[in-house]
Amino acid sequence: MRYDRSITATVYVVHEGRVLLHQHKKYHTWFPLGGHVEAHEFPHEAAIREVKEESGLDVVLLDTETAPNIELASVRRIPSPFCLLHEGIGGDEEFFDFVYVAEALETLPHPDGDESRELRWFTYGEIAESGIKAHIKNTALAVLDNWIKRREEASV
């Protein structure tokens, strides 16, 4: 029996109070963008790369950490994920998933040729009323709650 633990990066891309999801080719349901972290990458770098490959969009990660930026010699702080998940999907495969939030710099997806062609921006209400998998729905709603709160704080 082979046991596999993979590191993945998932991104909830937001823009103007909506979150971008894509119809997953393998599972045929709505998922955030993301994929495996490659050997030469940090999770946040994989997050940005995966969004670009799967949607064609340029994004800026929204750092959820309030710690100061620490840079000293070979020590530097990298962007903090929104959360970390341990996902056991059954069988012999598990994922350590670094979940990020990113702001889209544009709104019209244009994915690479072999990626999912079904991408959709969802409002808070559409997510809440959807039949999307519970962990994706709950995370998307938390991401949008956080995004709305950040916008309100920024306007004060």
Residue frames as a rotation matrix with the C-alpha (Angstrom) as fourth column:
MET 1
0.578 0.816 0.000 0.00
0.816 -0.578 0.000 0.00
0.000 0.000 -1.000 0.00
ARG 2
-0.533 -0.705 0.468 1.31
0.710 -0.673 -0.205 3.45
0.460 0.224 0.859 -0.96
TYR 3
0.393 0.594 -0.702 0.54
0.854 -0.519 0.039 6.43
-0.341 -0.614 -0.711 1.23
ASP 4
-0.364 -0.489 0.793 0.78
0.806 -0.592 0.004 9.86
0.467 0.640 0.610 -0.39
ARG 5
0.335 0.386 -0.859 0.73
0.703 -0.710 -0.044 13.25
-0.627 -0.590 -0.509 1.29
SER 6
-0.155 -0.316 0.936 0.69
0.900 -0.437 0.002 16.17
0.408 0.842 0.352 -1.12
ILE 7
-0.445 0.010 -0.896 1.02
0.469 -0.849 -0.242 19.89
-0.763 -0.528 0.373 -0.55
THR 8
-0.144 0.497 0.856 -1.52
0.950 -0.172 0.260 21.97
0.277 0.850 -0.448 -2.43
ALA 9
-0.885 -0.027 -0.465 -2.41
0.165 -0.952 -0.258 25.64
-0.435 -0.305 0.847 -2.74
THR 10
-0.133 0.924 0.359 -6.03
0.987 0.091 0.132 26.71
0.089 0.372 -0.924 -3.10
VAL 11
-0.964 -0.218 -0.153 -7.16
0.225 -0.974 -0.029 30.24
-0.143 -0.062 0.988 -3.91
TYR 12
0.162 0.986 -0.047 -10.49
0.919 -0.168 -0.357 31.94
-0.360 0.015 -0.933 -3.36
VAL 13
-0.825 -0.429 0.369 -10.28
0.555 -0.736 0.386 34.77
0.106 0.523 0.845 -5.88
VAL 14
0.105 0.865 -0.491 -12.49
0.824 -0.352 -0.445 37.75
-0.557 -0.357 -0.749 -5.02
HIS 15
-0.918 -0.261 0.299 -13.52
0.381 -0.793 0.476 40.85
0.113 0.551 0.827 -6.91
GLU 16
-0.705 0.641 0.303 -16.25
-0.552 -0.765 0.332 43.38
0.445 0.067 0.893 -6.08
GLY 17
-0.281 0.603 0.747 -17.93
-0.884 0.140 -0.446 41.13
-0.373 -0.785 0.494 -3.50
ARG 18
0.812 0.501 -0.299 -17.92
-0.580 0.745 -0.328 37.99
0.059 0.440 0.896 -5.62
VAL 19
-0.031 -0.808 0.588 -15.80
-0.558 0.502 0.661 34.84
-0.829 -0.308 -0.467 -5.56
LEU 20
0.124 -0.036 -0.992 -14.56
-0.971 0.200 -0.128 32.94
0.203 0.979 -0.010 -8.61
LEU 21
0.006 -0.094 0.996 -15.09
-0.389 0.917 0.089 29.18
-0.921 -0.388 -0.031 -8.77
HIS 22
-0.390 -0.128 -0.912 -14.57
-0.914 0.169 0.368 26.69
0.107 0.977 -0.183 -11.57
GLN 23
0.760 0.647 0.064 -16.31
-0.645 0.762 -0.052 23.48
-0.083 -0.002 0.997 -12.51
HIS 24
-0.129 -0.876 0.465 -13.77
-0.740 0.397 0.543 20.81
-0.660 -0.274 -0.700 -11.53
LYS 25
-0.118 0.039 -0.992 -13.07
-0.926 0.355 0.124 18.45
0.358 0.934 -0.006 -14.43
LYS 26
-0.807 -0.288 -0.515 -12.63
-0.145 0.943 -0.299 15.36
0.572 -0.167 -0.803 -12.24
TYR 27
-0.875 0.422 -0.239 -15.29
0.383 0.298 -0.874 15.93
-0.298 -0.856 -0.422 -9.54
HIS 28
-0.538 0.680 0.499 -17.86
0.521 -0.197 0.830 17.84
0.663 0.707 -0.248 -11.68
THR 29
0.551 0.653 -0.520 -18.67
0.832 -0.383 0.400 20.37
0.062 -0.653 -0.754 -8.98
TRP 30
0.714 -0.238 0.658 -17.68
-0.036 -0.951 -0.306 23.96
0.699 0.195 -0.688 -8.19
PHE 31
0.464 -0.685 -0.562 -14.24
0.880 0.285 0.380 24.36
-0.100 -0.671 0.735 -6.62
PRO 32
0.760 -0.393 -0.518 -11.87
-0.285 -0.917 0.278 27.25
-0.584 -0.064 -0.809 -5.94
LEU 33
0.751 -0.569 -0.336 -8.78
-0.347 0.092 -0.933 27.47
0.562 0.817 -0.129 -8.12
GLY 34
0.364 -0.711 0.601 -5.58
-0.860 -0.008 0.511 25.70
-0.358 -0.703 -0.615 -7.13
GLY 35
0.811 -0.150 -0.566 -3.36
-0.199 0.839 -0.507 22.69
0.551 0.524 0.650 -7.41
HIS 36
0.735 -0.571 -0.366 -0.16
0.678 0.621 0.394 20.99
0.003 -0.537 0.843 -6.33
VAL 37
0.753 -0.632 -0.183 2.86
-0.527 -0.746 0.407 22.91
-0.394 -0.210 -0.895 -5.06
GLU 38
0.809 -0.528 -0.258 5.86
0.068 0.521 -0.851 22.04
0.584 0.671 0.457 -7.20
ALA 39
0.502 -0.654 -0.566 9.23
0.856 0.468 0.219 21.14
0.122 -0.595 0.795 -5.66
HIS 40
-0.526 -0.800 0.288 10.80
0.776 -0.590 -0.223 24.54
0.349 0.106 0.931 -6.42
GLU 41
-0.204 0.571 0.795 7.85
0.046 -0.806 0.590 26.63
0.978 0.157 0.138 -5.15
PHE 42
-0.981 0.191 0.037 6.57
-0.070 -0.168 -0.983 28.11
-0.182 -0.967 0.178 -1.94
PRO 43
-0.410 0.894 0.180 2.81
0.826 0.448 -0.342 27.58
-0.387 0.008 -0.922 -1.46
HIS 44
0.234 0.538 -0.810 2.00
0.143 -0.843 -0.518 31.25
-0.962 0.006 -0.274 -2.13
GLU 45
-0.553 -0.481 -0.680 3.91
-0.622 -0.304 0.721 31.11
-0.554 0.822 -0.131 -5.42
ALA 46
-0.929 0.278 0.245 1.99
0.361 0.829 0.428 28.01
-0.084 0.486 -0.870 -6.45
ALA 47
-0.098 0.947 -0.307 -1.25
0.637 -0.178 -0.750 29.80
-0.765 -0.269 -0.586 -5.57
ILE 48
0.079 0.068 -0.995 -0.51
-0.447 -0.889 -0.096 32.67
-0.891 0.453 -0.040 -7.95
ARG 49
-0.830 -0.457 -0.321 0.69
-0.495 0.335 0.802 30.30
-0.259 0.824 -0.504 -10.70
GLU 50
-0.760 0.578 0.297 -2.37
0.581 0.809 -0.088 28.05
-0.291 0.105 -0.951 -10.43
VAL 51
0.155 0.827 -0.541 -4.76
0.292 -0.561 -0.774 31.01
-0.944 -0.038 -0.329 -10.65
LYS 52
-0.179 -0.299 -0.937 -2.98
-0.725 -0.604 0.331 32.24
-0.665 0.739 -0.108 -13.77
GLU 53
-0.972 -0.228 -0.058 -3.04
-0.211 0.733 0.647 28.78
-0.105 0.641 -0.760 -15.40
GLU 54
-0.652 0.748 0.124 -6.64
0.704 0.658 -0.268 27.97
-0.282 -0.087 -0.955 -14.49
SER 55
0.369 0.875 -0.313 -8.22
0.687 -0.484 -0.542 31.37
-0.626 -0.015 -0.780 -15.08
GLY 56
0.050 -0.443 0.895 -5.72
0.879 -0.405 -0.250 33.53
0.474 0.799 0.370 -16.94
LEU 57
0.837 0.385 0.390 -6.22
0.176 -0.863 0.474 36.19
0.519 -0.328 -0.789 -14.27
ASP 58
-0.437 -0.892 0.114 -3.52
0.247 -0.242 -0.938 38.18
0.865 -0.381 0.326 -12.52
VAL 59
0.703 0.680 -0.209 -4.12
0.333 -0.055 0.941 38.41
0.628 -0.732 -0.265 -8.78
VAL 60
-0.346 -0.706 0.618 -2.69
-0.492 -0.424 -0.760 39.89
0.799 -0.567 -0.201 -5.63
LEU 61
-0.208 0.234 -0.950 -2.75
0.658 0.752 0.042 37.69
0.724 -0.616 -0.311 -2.54
LEU 62
0.380 0.375 0.845 -4.52
-0.448 -0.725 0.523 39.26
0.809 -0.578 -0.108 0.42
ASP 63
-0.603 -0.702 -0.378 -2.29
0.062 0.431 -0.900 38.65
0.795 -0.566 -0.216 3.42
THR 64
0.485 0.872 -0.074 -4.35
0.077 0.042 0.996 37.62
0.871 -0.488 -0.047 6.44
GLU 65
0.173 -0.520 -0.837 -1.50
0.956 0.292 0.016 37.89
0.236 -0.803 0.547 8.94
THR 66
0.920 0.175 0.350 -1.04
0.094 -0.967 0.235 41.00
0.380 -0.183 -0.907 11.04
ALA 67
0.534 -0.807 -0.253 2.52
0.617 0.167 0.769 40.15
-0.578 -0.566 0.588 12.09
PRO 68
0.509 -0.410 -0.757 5.20
-0.500 -0.857 0.128 42.60
-0.700 0.313 -0.641 10.98
ASN 69
0.929 -0.304 -0.212 7.19
-0.078 0.399 -0.913 41.98
0.362 0.865 0.347 7.83
ILE 70
0.639 -0.726 0.255 10.40
-0.269 0.100 0.958 40.37
-0.721 -0.680 -0.131 9.08
GLU 71
0.878 -0.478 0.018 13.43
0.192 0.318 -0.928 40.42
0.438 0.819 0.371 6.83
LEU 72
0.587 -0.761 0.277 16.89
-0.716 -0.328 0.616 39.82
-0.378 -0.560 -0.737 8.25
ALA 73
-0.529 -0.846 0.068 19.69
-0.653 0.456 0.605 38.18
-0.543 0.275 -0.793 6.28
SER 74
-0.906 0.141 -0.399 18.18
-0.211 0.666 0.715 34.90
0.367 0.733 -0.574 5.03
VAL 75
-0.631 0.741 -0.227 14.96
0.674 0.380 -0.633 35.21
-0.383 -0.553 -0.740 7.05
ARG 76
-0.898 0.437 -0.046 11.83
-0.416 -0.814 0.405 36.68
0.140 0.383 0.913 5.50
ARG 77
-0.427 0.852 0.305 8.11
-0.115 0.283 -0.952 36.45
-0.897 -0.441 -0.023 6.12
ILE 78
-0.977 0.194 0.093 6.03
0.135 0.214 0.967 34.95
0.168 0.957 -0.235 3.33
PRO 79
-0.445 0.874 0.196 2.31
-0.742 -0.483 0.465 35.61
0.501 0.061 0.863 2.74
SER 80
-0.826 0.222 0.518 0.08
-0.305 0.595 -0.743 33.89
-0.474 -0.772 -0.424 5.26
PRO 81
-0.783 0.616 -0.087 -2.72
0.275 0.467 0.840 31.66
0.559 0.634 -0.535 4.08
PHE 82
-0.147 0.858 0.491 -6.32
-0.720 -0.433 0.541 32.30
0.678 -0.274 0.682 5.04
CYS 83
0.534 0.215 0.818 -6.27
-0.751 0.565 0.342 28.83
-0.388 -0.797 0.463 6.60
LEU 84
-0.636 -0.679 -0.367 -4.51
-0.755 0.645 0.117 25.47
0.158 0.352 -0.923 6.42
LEU 85
0.490 0.851 0.188 -6.52
-0.862 0.505 -0.037 22.32
-0.126 -0.144 0.982 5.80
HIS 86
-0.779 -0.543 0.313 -5.72
-0.482 0.838 0.254 18.65
-0.401 0.047 -0.915 6.14
GLU 87
0.195 0.881 -0.431 -7.86
-0.961 0.082 -0.265 16.94
-0.198 0.465 0.863 3.56
GLY 88
-0.773 -0.302 0.558 -8.27
-0.218 0.952 0.214 13.19
-0.596 0.043 -0.802 3.54
ILE 89
-0.251 0.705 -0.664 -10.25
-0.961 -0.263 0.084 12.39
-0.116 0.659 0.743 0.44
GLY 90
0.751 0.486 0.447 -10.45
-0.459 0.871 -0.176 8.67
-0.474 -0.073 0.877 1.04
GLY 91
0.872 -0.469 -0.138 -8.15
0.211 0.615 -0.760 5.98
0.441 0.634 0.635 -0.16
ASP 92
0.396 -0.835 -0.382 -4.46
0.907 0.290 0.307 6.54
-0.145 -0.468 0.872 0.25
GLU 93
-0.347 -0.526 0.776 -4.12
0.688 -0.705 -0.171 10.21
0.637 0.474 0.607 -0.62
GLU 94
0.438 0.404 -0.803 -4.09
0.830 -0.526 0.188 13.21
-0.347 -0.748 -0.566 1.71
PHE 95
0.119 -0.351 0.929 -3.51
0.596 -0.723 -0.349 16.89
0.794 0.595 0.123 1.09
PHE 96
-0.147 -0.164 -0.976 -2.03
0.796 -0.605 -0.018 19.64
-0.587 -0.779 0.219 3.23
ASP 97
0.111 0.375 0.921 -3.83
0.908 -0.415 0.059 22.56
0.404 0.829 -0.386 1.62
PHE 98
-0.700 -0.335 -0.630 -2.63
0.520 -0.845 -0.128 26.14
-0.489 -0.417 0.766 1.99
VAL 99
0.154 0.871 0.467 -5.79
0.987 -0.160 -0.028 28.16
0.051 0.465 -0.884 1.34
TYR 100
-0.810 -0.491 -0.319 -5.27
0.478 -0.869 0.123 31.76
-0.338 -0.053 0.940 0.16
VAL 101
0.508 0.855 -0.104 -7.48
0.640 -0.455 -0.619 34.69
-0.577 0.247 -0.778 -0.70
ALA 102
-0.678 -0.722 0.135 -6.56
0.611 -0.452 0.650 36.84
-0.408 0.523 0.748 -3.69
GLU 103
0.238 0.671 -0.702 -7.98
-0.028 -0.718 -0.696 39.95
-0.971 0.185 -0.152 -5.30
ALA 104
0.154 -0.109 0.982 -8.41
0.933 0.344 -0.108 39.75
-0.326 0.933 0.155 -9.07
LEU 105
-0.550 -0.431 -0.715 -6.95
0.163 -0.896 0.414 42.62
-0.819 0.111 0.563 -11.08
GLU 106
-0.735 0.427 -0.527 -9.43
-0.658 -0.259 0.707 41.91
0.166 0.866 0.471 -13.90
THR 107
-0.216 0.762 0.610 -12.72
-0.674 0.336 -0.658 40.03
-0.707 -0.553 0.441 -14.19
LEU 108
0.654 0.494 -0.573 -12.80
-0.756 0.387 -0.528 38.18
-0.040 0.779 0.626 -17.51
PRO 109
0.221 -0.589 0.777 -11.27
-0.275 0.727 0.629 34.69
-0.936 -0.352 -0.001 -17.12
HIS 110
0.676 -0.123 -0.727 -9.23
-0.710 0.159 -0.687 33.31
0.200 0.980 0.019 -20.01
PRO 111
0.560 -0.416 0.717 -7.80
-0.380 0.640 0.668 29.94
-0.737 -0.646 0.200 -18.88
ASP 112
-0.572 -0.791 -0.217 -5.04
-0.681 0.310 0.664 27.92
-0.457 0.527 -0.716 -20.52
GLY 113
-0.309 0.444 -0.841 -6.25
-0.848 0.272 0.455 25.50
0.431 0.854 0.292 -23.20
ASP 114
-0.454 0.094 -0.886 -6.30
0.079 0.995 0.066 22.33
0.888 -0.040 -0.459 -21.10
GLU 115
-0.992 0.113 -0.050 -7.93
0.033 -0.147 -0.989 23.87
-0.119 -0.983 0.143 -18.03
SER 116
-0.283 0.959 -0.028 -11.60
0.838 0.233 -0.493 24.01
-0.466 -0.163 -0.870 -17.09
ARG 117
-0.780 0.085 0.619 -13.55
0.394 -0.702 0.593 26.35
0.486 0.707 0.515 -19.37
GLU 118
0.299 0.953 0.044 -16.39
0.455 -0.183 0.871 26.74
0.839 -0.240 -0.489 -16.86
LEU 119
-0.757 -0.480 -0.444 -15.56
0.638 -0.391 -0.664 29.58
0.145 -0.785 0.602 -14.49
ARG 120
0.165 0.894 0.417 -18.14
0.526 -0.438 0.729 31.70
0.834 0.099 -0.542 -12.71
TRP 121
-0.851 -0.309 0.424 -18.23
-0.128 -0.662 -0.739 34.63
0.509 -0.683 0.524 -10.32
PHE 122
-0.081 0.816 -0.572 -20.60
0.738 0.435 0.516 33.90
0.670 -0.380 -0.637 -7.40
THR 123
-0.097 0.155 0.983 -22.21
-0.500 -0.862 0.086 36.46
0.860 -0.483 0.161 -5.10
TYR 124
-0.853 -0.176 0.491 -22.59
-0.521 0.245 -0.817 35.82
0.024 -0.953 -0.301 -1.38
GLY 125
-0.016 0.959 0.283 -26.27
-0.827 0.146 -0.543 34.96
-0.562 -0.243 0.791 -1.82
GLU 126
0.503 0.156 -0.850 -25.58
-0.746 0.574 -0.336 32.57
0.436 0.804 0.405 -4.69
ILE 127
-0.571 -0.751 -0.332 -22.97
-0.383 0.601 -0.701 30.74
0.726 -0.273 -0.631 -2.61
ALA 128
-0.745 0.288 0.601 -25.29
-0.606 0.082 -0.791 30.59
-0.277 -0.954 0.113 0.42
GLU 129
0.260 0.964 0.061 -28.16
-0.778 0.247 -0.577 29.14
-0.571 0.102 0.814 -1.63
SER 130
0.066 -0.306 -0.950 -26.03
-0.905 0.382 -0.186 26.75
0.420 0.872 -0.252 -3.70
GLY 131
0.973 0.211 0.092 -25.53
-0.230 0.919 0.320 23.02
-0.017 -0.332 0.943 -3.46
ILE 132
0.269 -0.955 -0.125 -21.77
-0.505 -0.029 -0.863 23.48
0.820 0.295 -0.490 -3.45
LYS 133
0.096 -0.327 -0.940 -19.82
0.588 0.781 -0.212 21.10
0.803 -0.532 0.268 -1.19
ALA 134
0.856 0.433 -0.282 -20.14
0.461 -0.394 0.795 22.27
0.233 -0.811 -0.537 2.42
HIS 135
0.246 -0.818 -0.520 -16.45
0.738 -0.189 0.648 22.94
-0.628 -0.543 0.557 3.10
ILE 136
-0.634 -0.430 0.643 -16.15
0.760 -0.498 0.417 25.00
0.141 0.753 0.642 -0.10
LYS 137
0.237 0.825 0.514 -19.39
0.524 -0.554 0.647 26.87
0.818 0.116 -0.564 0.57
ASN 138
0.829 0.122 -0.545 -18.44
0.556 -0.278 0.783 27.65
-0.056 -0.953 -0.298 4.18
THR 139
-0.162 -0.957 -0.240 -14.94
0.795 -0.270 0.542 28.77
-0.584 -0.103 0.805 3.25
ALA 140
-0.512 0.026 0.859 -16.22
0.711 -0.549 0.440 30.94
0.483 0.836 0.262 0.37
LEU 141
0.581 0.786 0.212 -18.73
0.473 -0.537 0.698 32.61
0.663 -0.305 -0.684 2.69
ALA 142
0.620 -0.439 -0.650 -16.02
0.629 -0.218 0.746 33.23
-0.469 -0.872 0.141 5.32
VAL 143
-0.481 -0.810 0.336 -13.75
0.842 -0.322 0.432 34.66
-0.242 0.491 0.837 2.62
LEU 144
-0.216 0.475 0.853 -16.49
0.562 -0.654 0.506 37.04
0.799 0.589 -0.126 1.42
ASP 145
0.819 0.453 -0.353 -17.33
0.529 -0.356 0.771 38.04
0.223 -0.818 -0.531 5.01
ASN 146
0.186 -0.862 -0.471 -13.66
0.737 -0.195 0.647 38.84
-0.650 -0.468 0.599 5.56
TRP 147
-0.573 -0.381 0.726 -13.43
0.804 -0.435 0.406 40.73
0.161 0.816 0.555 2.25
ILE 148
0.312 0.787 0.533 -16.51
0.525 -0.610 0.594 42.83
0.792 0.094 -0.603 3.10
LYS 149
0.804 -0.046 -0.593 -15.13
0.561 -0.272 0.782 43.60
-0.197 -0.961 -0.193 6.56
ARG 150
-0.246 -0.967 -0.063 -11.76
0.827 -0.243 0.507 44.69
-0.505 0.073 0.860 5.10
ARG 151
-0.420 0.155 0.894 -13.54
0.687 -0.590 0.424 47.02
0.594 0.792 0.142 2.65
GLU 152
0.677 0.732 0.076 -15.66
0.465 -0.505 0.727 48.55
0.570 -0.457 -0.683 5.42
GLU 153
0.557 -0.553 -0.620 -12.58
0.647 -0.180 0.741 49.11
-0.521 -0.814 0.257 7.61
ALA 154
-0.466 -0.790 0.397 -10.69
0.859 -0.297 0.417 50.66
-0.211 0.536 0.818 4.71
SER 155
-0.170 0.488 0.856 -13.49
0.589 -0.646 0.485 53.16
0.790 0.587 -0.178 4.04
VAL 156
0.724 0.447 -0.525 -13.62
0.679 -0.329 0.656 54.41
0.121 -0.832 -0.542 7.64
